[in-house]
Amino acid sequence: MSEKDIIIKVEDVHKEYWLGSIDRHSFREELERRRNPESAKIPERKKINALNGVSFEIERGEAVGIIGANGAGKSTLLKILSRVTAPTSGKVYLDGTLSSMLEVGTGFHPELSGRENIYINGTILGMTRKEIDSKIEDIIEFSEIRDFIDTPVKRYSSGMYVKLAFSVAAYLDSDIMILDEVLAVGDMKFQKKCLDKMRELSAKEGRTLLCVSHNMVTISKFCKRCIVLDKGKVIFDGDTQEAVRAYFGEKKETPTFIDFSQNRRFLWLQRDEIRLQTASYVDKEEAVFWEGEKVRLNFTWLYHADLVNLCLRVEVFDSVENGVAAAFLYDLESKDAGESGGVTVDLDISWLKEGKYKTIYTLFVRDTDGESIDLDCVNGLDFEKRIVTEREIVWHSKSWGSIELPKLEVVR
């Protein structure tokens, strides 16, 4: 068996910061200490461990996501990999050239034009002018800012910065490409264009990609592997879908039970009036349901505010996360802050074809116009539907969907 082709190796990396300090003391305190060493009192400073023993290896050609809450150490890690800052201790090994987009406009000289900055970036990567000349038209075309390419970049909008920065990183010859949340600034059309390009760079050109993002959809679309950071430590390194579950703090005790009490919620969810506590399949040892059997679910939740006419939504997705169905329960209860609630429901899956499914559970209320106001939302339990009776044909769910309509009737 051939050895792994490791392009990035991080060994026990630590990074410490002292808040409000220069060499552990503020500038004013340092002047006072030098003026009067005996009388100067230096207060204790708080030390922050931005990274605390981070280790991992990445093979050449891998596309790896790095996720975690704000302050988890993601950007610090990328700055160390990009040689912007040095680790306090530990080692970082890079076997190849690197291009990075750590912040909007990083690496651009504001007084120079977009075209001139392309040449500067290429030169930093060790490319000759002839090599840059061969790629510059592709870079300008991809960036969609041809009309402004000879304008000083200090006059660019943040979106224009991102378009040019990504185009330079994508087309110039680097072995490793690092992206830190910068695509969030661009428009949706350009984001999709960038995602397609990243897939191409990874799959066809063998470029190694590291991407930090709070957008789980973005991470899931082109990263098969994901590293989850929490308080400067790696808490998960593996399959992206499992990484997302680890990021949101999901605790799956069994395939038929989830404890949501410690979950991080989706970033778009800003409300906190109520929180799901648990969900479970009733009287089931495995999450398998046969034709004619309903999915019996028990939910519990905790009220953080007074609520009237609470509602529940269960959404069902196929194995590749396409939405296929949803079921609702309206006006199930009204309770005060501090109280607990819950319900047991039957989910009718008779219209679903045989296969594996995922779910999302949402607690909501309705406004005066009948629109739902989502109060809590979590990834739910998976389940599988099986059919005992012999089928007439093999059902191809990816092509035909998950619902078989009633048989066609012959019109005579």
C-alpha positions as CSV (number, residue, x, y, z in Angstrom):
1,M,0.0,0.0,0.0
2,S,1.4,3.4,-1.0
3,E,1.9,6.1,1.7
4,K,-0.5,8.9,2.0
5,D,0.4,12.1,0.1
6,I,0.1,14.6,3.0
7,I,0.1,18.2,1.9
8,I,-0.8,19.8,5.3
9,K,0.2,18.5,8.6
10,V,-0.6,20.3,11.9
11,E,1.0,18.9,15.1
12,D,-0.1,20.0,18.5
13,V,-0.5,23.6,17.6
14,H,-1.2,26.1,20.4
15,K,-1.8,29.9,20.1
16,E,-2.0,32.2,23.1
17,Y,-3.0,35.8,23.2
18,W,-2.8,38.2,26.1
19,L,-5.8,40.6,26.1
20,G,-4.9,44.3,25.7
21,S,-1.2,43.7,25.9
22,I,2.1,44.0,24.1
23,D,4.5,41.4,25.4
24,R,2.0,40.9,28.3
25,H,1.9,44.6,29.2
26,S,0.1,47.6,27.6
27,F,2.3,50.2,25.9
28,R,1.6,52.8,28.6
29,E,2.4,50.2,31.4
30,E,5.6,49.3,29.7
31,L,6.7,53.0,29.6
32,E,5.8,53.4,33.2
33,R,7.7,50.3,34.2
34,R,10.8,51.5,32.4
35,R,10.6,55.0,34.0
36,N,10.1,53.7,37.5
37,P,10.6,49.9,37.7
38,E,10.1,49.6,41.5
39,S,6.8,51.5,41.8
40,A,5.1,50.4,38.6
41,K,2.3,47.9,39.3
42,I,1.5,45.6,36.5
43,P,-2.0,44.1,36.8
44,E,-2.5,40.5,35.7
45,R,-3.6,40.1,32.2
46,K,-6.1,37.5,30.9
47,K,-4.6,34.9,28.7
48,I,-6.7,33.5,25.8
49,N,-6.0,30.1,24.3
50,A,-7.2,30.6,20.7
51,L,-5.9,27.1,19.8
52,N,-5.2,24.4,22.3
53,G,-3.4,21.4,20.9
54,V,-4.8,21.2,17.4
55,S,-3.6,18.3,15.2
56,F,-4.7,16.9,11.9
57,E,-3.4,15.8,8.4
58,I,-4.9,16.7,5.0
59,E,-4.1,14.7,1.9
60,R,-3.3,16.4,-1.5
61,G,-6.5,17.1,-3.4
62,E,-8.9,17.0,-0.4
63,A,-11.6,19.6,0.1
64,V,-12.0,20.1,3.9
65,G,-14.4,22.3,5.7
66,I,-13.6,23.9,9.1
67,I,-16.6,24.9,11.2
68,G,-17.3,26.0,14.7
69,A,-18.9,28.8,16.7
70,N,-17.5,32.3,16.8
71,G,-14.3,32.3,18.8
72,A,-13.7,28.6,18.2
73,G,-10.3,29.3,16.6
74,K,-11.1,28.9,12.9
75,S,-9.6,32.1,11.6
76,T,-6.6,31.8,13.9
77,L,-5.9,28.4,12.5
78,L,-6.1,29.7,8.9
79,K,-3.8,32.6,9.7
80,I,-1.2,30.2,11.1
81,L,-1.5,28.0,8.0
82,S,-1.2,31.2,5.8
83,R,1.9,32.3,7.8
84,V,0.2,35.5,8.8
85,T,0.9,34.7,12.4
86,A,3.1,32.1,14.1
87,P,1.9,29.5,16.6
88,T,2.9,29.8,20.3
89,S,4.0,26.1,20.1
90,G,3.5,23.2,17.8
91,K,4.5,22.6,14.2
92,V,2.8,23.2,10.8
93,Y,4.0,21.5,7.6
94,L,2.9,22.6,4.1
95,D,4.1,20.7,1.0
96,G,3.3,23.2,-1.7
97,T,2.4,26.8,-2.5
98,L,-0.6,28.5,-0.8
99,S,-3.1,31.2,-1.8
100,S,-5.6,32.5,0.8
101,M,-8.6,34.7,1.2
102,L,-8.7,35.4,4.9
103,E,-10.5,38.7,4.8
104,V,-12.0,40.9,2.0
105,G,-9.1,42.5,0.2
106,T,-6.3,40.8,2.1
107,G,-3.1,40.9,0.0
108,F,-4.3,43.7,-2.3
109,H,-2.4,47.0,-2.5
110,P,-5.2,49.7,-2.3
111,E,-3.4,52.2,-4.6
112,L,-2.8,49.7,-7.4
113,S,-5.3,48.6,-10.0
114,G,-7.0,45.2,-10.1
115,R,-4.7,44.2,-13.0
116,E,-1.6,45.2,-11.1
117,N,-2.7,43.3,-8.0
118,I,-3.1,40.1,-10.1
119,Y,0.5,40.4,-11.2
120,I,1.7,41.0,-7.6
121,N,-0.2,38.0,-6.3
122,G,1.1,35.8,-9.0
123,T,4.7,36.9,-8.4
124,I,4.3,36.2,-4.6
125,L,3.3,32.6,-5.6
126,G,6.5,32.3,-7.6
127,M,5.0,32.6,-11.1
128,T,6.7,34.3,-14.0
129,R,5.1,37.2,-15.9
130,K,4.6,34.9,-18.9
131,E,2.7,32.4,-16.7
132,I,0.5,35.2,-15.3
133,D,-0.1,36.6,-18.8
134,S,-1.4,33.2,-19.9
135,K,-4.1,33.2,-17.1
136,I,-5.0,36.9,-16.7
137,E,-7.8,36.9,-19.3
138,D,-9.5,33.9,-17.5
139,I,-9.1,35.7,-14.2
140,I,-10.7,38.9,-15.5
141,E,-13.5,37.0,-17.2
142,F,-14.4,35.0,-14.2
143,S,-14.3,38.0,-11.9
144,E,-17.0,39.8,-13.8
145,I,-15.4,43.2,-13.2
146,R,-13.6,43.8,-16.5
147,D,-14.8,47.4,-16.7
148,F,-13.0,48.2,-13.4
149,I,-9.9,46.0,-13.8
150,D,-7.7,49.1,-14.3
151,T,-9.2,51.0,-11.4
152,P,-7.4,51.3,-8.1
153,V,-8.9,48.6,-5.8
154,K,-9.4,51.1,-3.0
155,R,-12.5,52.2,-5.0
156,Y,-13.9,48.6,-5.2
157,S,-17.0,47.6,-3.2
158,S,-16.6,44.6,-0.9
159,G,-18.4,42.5,-3.5
160,M,-15.9,43.5,-6.2
161,Y,-13.0,42.7,-3.8
162,V,-14.4,39.2,-3.3
163,K,-14.9,38.6,-7.0
164,L,-11.3,39.6,-7.9
165,A,-9.8,37.9,-4.9
166,F,-11.5,34.5,-5.5
167,S,-10.7,34.7,-9.2
168,V,-7.0,35.3,-8.5
169,A,-6.9,32.5,-5.9
170,A,-8.7,30.1,-8.2
171,Y,-6.7,30.6,-11.4
172,L,-3.1,31.3,-10.2
173,D,-1.0,28.2,-9.7
174,S,-1.1,27.4,-6.0
175,D,-1.3,23.9,-4.5
176,I,-3.5,24.9,-1.5
177,M,-6.4,27.3,-1.5
178,I,-7.7,28.7,1.8
179,L,-11.1,30.5,2.1
180,D,-12.3,32.2,5.3
181,E,-16.0,33.1,5.0
182,V,-15.4,35.6,2.3
183,L,-17.9,34.3,-0.2
184,A,-20.7,35.4,2.2
185,V,-20.1,38.9,0.8
186,G,-20.7,38.1,-2.9
187,D,-24.1,37.9,-4.6
188,M,-25.9,34.5,-4.8
189,K,-25.1,34.0,-8.5
190,F,-21.4,34.5,-8.0
191,Q,-21.4,32.3,-4.9
192,K,-22.8,29.4,-7.0
193,K,-20.2,30.1,-9.7
194,C,-17.5,29.9,-7.0
195,L,-18.8,26.6,-5.6
196,D,-18.8,25.1,-9.0
197,K,-15.3,26.3,-9.6
198,M,-14.1,24.9,-6.2
199,R,-15.6,21.5,-7.1
200,E,-13.6,21.6,-10.4
201,L,-10.4,22.6,-8.6
202,S,-10.7,19.8,-6.2
203,A,-12.0,17.0,-8.4
204,K,-10.2,17.7,-11.7
205,E,-7.1,19.7,-10.9
206,G,-6.3,18.1,-7.5
207,R,-6.2,21.4,-5.7
208,T,-6.3,21.1,-1.9
209,L,-9.1,23.3,-0.4
210,L,-9.7,24.5,3.1
211,C,-12.9,26.4,3.7
212,V,-14.3,28.1,6.8
213,S,-18.0,28.9,6.6
214,H,-21.0,29.3,8.9
215,N,-23.1,28.2,5.9
216,M,-23.6,24.5,6.3
217,V,-25.1,24.2,2.8
218,T,-21.9,25.6,1.3
219,I,-19.8,23.2,3.4
220,S,-21.9,20.2,2.6
221,K,-21.9,20.8,-1.2
222,F,-18.2,20.4,-1.8
223,C,-16.5,19.0,1.4
224,K,-16.8,15.3,2.2
225,R,-14.6,15.9,5.3
226,C,-15.1,18.5,8.0
227,I,-13.1,19.5,11.1
228,V,-15.1,20.9,14.0
229,L,-13.4,23.3,16.4
230,D,-14.7,24.2,19.8
231,K,-12.8,26.5,22.2
232,G,-9.6,25.9,20.3
233,K,-9.8,22.2,20.2
234,V,-10.7,19.7,17.5
235,I,-13.9,17.9,18.7
236,F,-14.6,16.1,15.5
237,D,-12.8,15.2,12.2
238,G,-14.6,13.2,9.7
239,D,-17.8,12.9,7.5
240,T,-19.3,16.3,6.8
241,Q,-22.9,15.4,7.8
242,E,-21.7,13.9,11.1
243,A,-19.6,17.0,11.6
244,V,-22.6,19.3,11.2
245,R,-24.4,17.2,13.8
246,A,-21.4,17.6,16.2
247,Y,-21.3,21.3,15.5
248,F,-25.0,21.7,16.5
249,G,-24.3,19.6,19.6
250,E,-26.8,16.8,18.8
251,K,-26.6,13.9,21.3
252,K,-28.0,10.8,19.6
253,E,-28.4,8.3,22.4
254,T,-29.9,5.7,20.1
255,P,-31.4,5.7,16.6
256,T,-34.8,6.2,18.2
257,F,-34.0,9.0,20.7
258,I,-32.4,12.4,20.7
259,D,-31.7,14.8,23.6
260,F,-31.8,18.3,22.2
261,S,-31.2,20.1,25.5
262,Q,-27.6,21.1,24.7
263,N,-28.0,21.6,21.0
264,R,-26.7,24.7,19.2
265,R,-29.5,25.9,17.0
266,F,-29.3,27.0,13.3
267,L,-27.7,30.4,12.9
268,W,-30.8,31.9,11.3
269,L,-32.9,31.0,14.4
270,Q,-32.8,34.1,16.5
271,R,-35.7,33.4,18.8
272,D,-35.7,31.7,22.2
273,E,-39.3,31.5,23.4
274,I,-39.3,27.7,23.5
275,R,-36.8,24.8,23.2
276,L,-37.3,21.2,22.2
277,Q,-35.9,18.9,24.8
278,T,-36.3,15.4,23.4
279,A,-37.8,13.4,20.5
280,S,-38.2,9.6,20.4
281,Y,-39.9,6.8,18.5
282,V,-42.5,5.2,20.8
283,D,-42.0,1.5,21.6
284,K,-39.3,1.1,18.9
285,E,-35.9,-0.5,19.2
286,E,-34.9,0.5,15.7
287,A,-36.0,3.3,13.3
288,V,-37.6,0.9,10.8
289,F,-41.3,1.2,9.9
290,W,-43.2,-1.3,7.6
291,E,-45.9,-0.6,5.1
292,G,-49.1,0.2,6.9
293,E,-47.3,1.2,10.1
294,K,-47.4,4.8,11.3
295,V,-44.4,6.6,12.8
296,R,-45.3,7.3,16.4
297,L,-43.3,10.2,17.8
298,N,-43.1,11.6,21.3
299,F,-41.8,15.2,21.8
300,T,-41.0,17.2,25.0
301,W,-40.2,20.9,25.2
302,L,-39.6,23.7,27.7
303,Y,-41.2,27.1,27.6
304,H,-39.0,30.2,28.0
305,A,-41.9,32.6,27.4
306,D,-45.7,32.6,27.6
307,L,-47.1,31.2,24.3
308,V,-50.6,30.7,23.0
309,N,-51.6,28.1,20.4
310,L,-48.2,26.4,19.9
311,C,-47.9,24.4,16.6
312,L,-45.6,21.6,15.4
313,R,-44.2,20.9,12.0
314,V,-42.5,17.6,10.9
315,E,-40.6,17.9,7.6
316,V,-39.5,14.7,5.8
317,F,-36.4,14.6,3.4
318,D,-35.0,11.8,1.3
319,S,-31.5,10.4,1.7
320,V,-30.0,13.2,-0.3
321,E,-31.9,15.9,1.6
322,N,-34.5,16.8,-0.9
323,G,-37.8,17.8,0.8
324,V,-40.6,15.4,0.0
325,A,-43.3,16.0,2.6
326,A,-44.5,17.8,5.7
327,A,-47.1,17.3,8.4
328,F,-48.6,19.8,10.8
329,L,-50.3,19.9,14.2
330,Y,-52.0,23.2,14.9
331,D,-52.9,24.9,18.2
332,L,-51.9,22.0,20.4
333,E,-51.4,23.9,23.7
334,S,-50.8,27.3,25.4
335,K,-48.5,27.6,28.4
336,D,-46.5,30.0,30.5
337,A,-42.8,30.6,30.8
338,G,-41.0,27.9,32.9
339,E,-43.6,25.2,32.1
340,S,-42.9,22.0,30.3
341,G,-44.9,20.6,27.4
342,G,-45.1,17.7,25.1
343,V,-47.2,15.6,22.7
344,T,-47.3,12.1,21.1
345,V,-48.2,12.1,17.4
346,D,-48.7,9.6,14.6
347,L,-47.0,10.5,11.3
348,D,-48.7,8.8,8.3
349,I,-46.0,7.6,5.9
350,S,-48.3,5.6,3.6
351,W,-47.6,7.9,0.6
352,L,-43.9,7.5,0.9
353,K,-42.0,4.9,-1.1
354,E,-39.6,2.4,0.4
355,G,-36.4,4.0,1.5
356,K,-34.4,6.0,4.1
357,Y,-35.5,9.5,5.3
358,K,-34.4,12.4,7.4
359,T,-36.5,14.8,9.3
360,I,-36.6,18.3,10.7
361,Y,-38.8,19.3,13.7
362,T,-40.1,22.9,14.1
363,L,-42.2,24.5,16.8
364,F,-44.0,27.6,15.6
365,V,-46.9,30.0,16.1
366,R,-49.0,31.7,13.5
367,D,-49.4,35.4,12.9
368,T,-52.6,37.2,12.0
369,D,-52.0,36.5,8.3
370,G,-51.5,32.8,8.9
371,E,-47.8,32.9,8.3
372,S,-45.7,30.7,10.6
373,I,-43.2,32.2,13.0
374,D,-40.6,29.5,13.7
375,L,-39.6,29.5,17.4
376,D,-37.4,26.4,17.4
377,C,-36.0,24.1,14.7
378,V,-33.7,21.1,14.9
379,N,-32.5,18.2,12.8
380,G,-34.7,15.2,13.8
381,L,-34.5,11.4,13.8
382,D,-33.9,9.4,10.7
383,F,-36.1,6.5,9.7
384,E,-36.5,3.8,7.1
385,K,-39.7,2.6,5.4
386,R,-39.8,-1.0,4.2
387,I,-42.5,-2.8,2.3
388,V,-43.2,-6.5,3.0
389,T,-45.3,-7.3,-0.1
390,E,-43.6,-8.1,-3.4
391,R,-43.3,-5.1,-5.6
392,E,-44.2,-5.0,-9.3
393,I,-41.0,-3.1,-10.2
394,V,-37.9,-1.6,-8.5
395,W,-38.6,1.9,-7.5
396,H,-35.9,4.5,-8.5
397,S,-36.4,7.2,-5.9
398,K,-33.6,9.5,-7.2
399,S,-35.3,9.8,-10.6
400,W,-39.0,9.3,-9.7
401,G,-39.2,10.9,-6.2
402,S,-40.6,9.4,-3.0
403,I,-44.3,9.3,-3.7
404,E,-46.1,6.9,-6.0
405,L,-49.4,8.4,-7.2
406,P,-52.5,6.2,-7.7
407,K,-52.3,4.0,-10.7
408,L,-53.2,5.6,-14.1
409,E,-56.7,5.0,-15.2
410,V,-57.5,4.1,-18.8
411,V,-60.1,6.4,-20.4
412,R,-62.4,4.5,-22.7
